[in-house]
Every structure is written in structure tokens, then in C-alpha cells.
Amino acid sequence: MKLKQLESLLGDLQQFSQPKIELEQYPTGPHITSRMLYTAENSFGDVSNKVVADFGCGCGTLGVAAALLSAEHVVGIDIDPESLEIAALNAEELELYLDFIQSNVMDLEWRGQIFDTVVMNPPFGTRQKGVDMDFLHVALKVASQAVYSLHKTSTRDHVKRVAMRDFNAASAEVLCELRYDVPKLYKFHKKKEVDIAVDLWRFVPASH
């Protein structure tokens, strides 16, 4: 599938109608999602015929993109049941089969590397400090091949240091810097739209 076709299909997905600020729910737009998953597949072969998890999947955009790029199986995990309902509808609309699990990512008691690849746009940690790194910690325990994740560019040094030193990642590489458009979703947003510099990371877990 070509990049433009992937972006176009993702552009038709339903997103949060009433996003929850405490969960830092911001949709991952089709521009960033398509590039994230396309890179994972075409540069590294981490999607097609792989078992992929989408952590904090929200409305399922990353997981749907993985399925469109021929992942063998996709599991989306989110704490919010309303988001999962939308995610299931999005998958159904495109006649894709994804599994969804309602859970806090940190409460999953999985053992071993049960996924090939984890993709995620974790909460940036502006409401709950450090939650993005909590997501990454779990992801690096359950992925055997790679973790793709978005983190604010301003946290780049911290992310690399913690991933390598504390989470035992074999490698941590910024693939590119992207502009993440945050639309005015919440009352406290003063501007119509803000764009934040984010890094697309590829982490390789230590082999167990």
C-alpha cells in the first residue's frame, strides 16, 4: 500500500467526540500515523506478518494502520471503553479484524515477549508526570523486535537515557522529528491549534 493511500484511509476514521483531559486524549492524525507505520514496515519490516500491539490505542488509528499494512494480528489496549467502541467501529468500517482489551497498560500482567512490535502515542505526561515512560517500560518488556513511540522533542535526552540505562533497551534511535498538531479540544486551550515538536522513536528491546 502506498503512503498516500494509507493516509487517505486513516483520514476517514472517527475520532474522540468528547475527549477526556485526564487521559490526555489527543487523536493521532493520519499524517503522523501513516508515516510512523509506513516507516516501521518499509524501513524495518516490523509490521507485515507480525503480531502488533497498540498501547493506549484510543480510537485505534495506529492499530488500524498496522492492520492495513498486513500485520498478522493487532491488539489495541486502552483504559477508556468509549474510545474502544469507536476503535471497534473504525476497524469494522474497513473490514479489519483487531482485538481490543480494556485495561490500564500498567496493569497488564503479561510475561515475556508476546508481541513482535508495539506502536504507541502515549500520553505526553503533562497531566500525569512520567506516564509516557511507564508506557515505554511495559512496551520494552513485551515486544521482541521493536517499539515505535512518539515523545516530545524537548524530552529527547531524558527518553534516551532512561530507555538505555533503566529499561535495558538494546538501542534507542530518533527516526525523525514531526509536528504534532493539537487541535483546540479542551476549554483551557487558548489557541485554535498548536503544533508540538515530537520525535518518532524506534527502540529495540534487549533480547531475553
Secondary structure, DSSP 4 states (H G I P E B T S, - for coil): --HHHHHHHHHTS---SS--GGGT-----HHHHHHHHHHHHHTT--STTSEEEEET-TTSHHHHHHHHTT-SEEEEEES-HHHHHHHHHHHHHTT---EEEES-GGG----S--EEEEEE----SSSSTTHHHHHHHHHHHHEEEEEEEEEEGGGHHHHHHHHHHTS--SEEEEEEEEEEEEES-STT--SSEEEEEEEEEEEEPPP-
